[in-house]
Amino acid sequence: MTSRQTQMNLPSFTFRSPPAGLHLTVQEWALIVKALSAYQHNQTYRPLYEKLMDRTS
């Protein structure tokens, strides 16, 4: 029995860097962190969630 690496099913659109000067309100950051918190148990999303939590605390 062999283990297989789990593949992420990402949307097929291209990610772009935000334009310089993009600012999010406290409420917008809170919405993003709250949405991402639902996935914090997943090892793929946990580092990003923790990184955002470090910046917001």
C-alpha positions as CSV (number, residue, x, y, z in Angstrom):
1,M,0.0,0.0,0.0
2,T,1.4,3.4,-1.0
3,S,0.3,6.8,0.1
4,R,-0.6,9.4,-2.5
5,Q,-0.1,13.1,-2.2
6,T,-3.4,14.9,-2.1
7,Q,-3.9,17.4,-4.9
8,M,-5.7,20.7,-4.4
9,N,-8.6,21.4,-6.6
10,L,-8.0,25.0,-7.4
11,P,-10.2,27.1,-9.7
12,S,-8.9,27.3,-13.2
13,F,-8.5,31.1,-13.2
14,T,-5.2,32.9,-13.0
15,F,-4.2,34.5,-9.8
16,R,-2.9,38.1,-10.0
17,S,-1.0,40.1,-7.5
18,P,-3.1,42.9,-6.0
19,P,-2.3,46.4,-7.4
20,A,0.1,48.5,-5.4
21,G,-1.7,50.5,-2.8
22,L,-4.5,47.9,-2.3
23,H,-5.9,48.4,1.2
24,L,-8.4,46.3,3.0
25,T,-10.5,47.6,5.9
26,V,-10.5,45.9,9.3
27,Q,-13.9,44.4,8.5
28,E,-12.6,43.0,5.1
29,W,-9.6,41.4,6.8
30,A,-11.9,40.0,9.5
31,L,-14.2,38.4,6.8
32,I,-11.2,36.8,5.0
33,V,-9.7,35.4,8.3
34,K,-13.1,34.2,9.4
35,A,-13.7,32.4,6.1
36,L,-10.2,30.9,6.1
37,S,-10.6,29.7,9.7
38,A,-13.1,27.0,8.5
39,Y,-10.1,25.4,6.7
40,Q,-7.5,25.8,9.4
41,H,-7.6,22.0,10.1
42,N,-6.3,21.4,6.6
43,Q,-2.5,21.3,6.3
44,T,-2.6,23.1,3.0
45,Y,-4.5,26.2,4.4
46,R,-3.1,26.2,8.0
47,P,0.1,28.1,7.2
48,L,-1.7,30.9,5.5
49,Y,-4.3,31.1,8.2
50,E,-1.6,31.3,10.9
51,K,0.3,33.9,8.9
52,L,-2.8,36.1,8.7
53,M,-3.5,35.6,12.4
54,D,0.0,36.7,13.2
55,R,-0.6,39.9,11.3
56,T,-4.0,40.6,12.8
57,S,-3.1,40.1,16.4
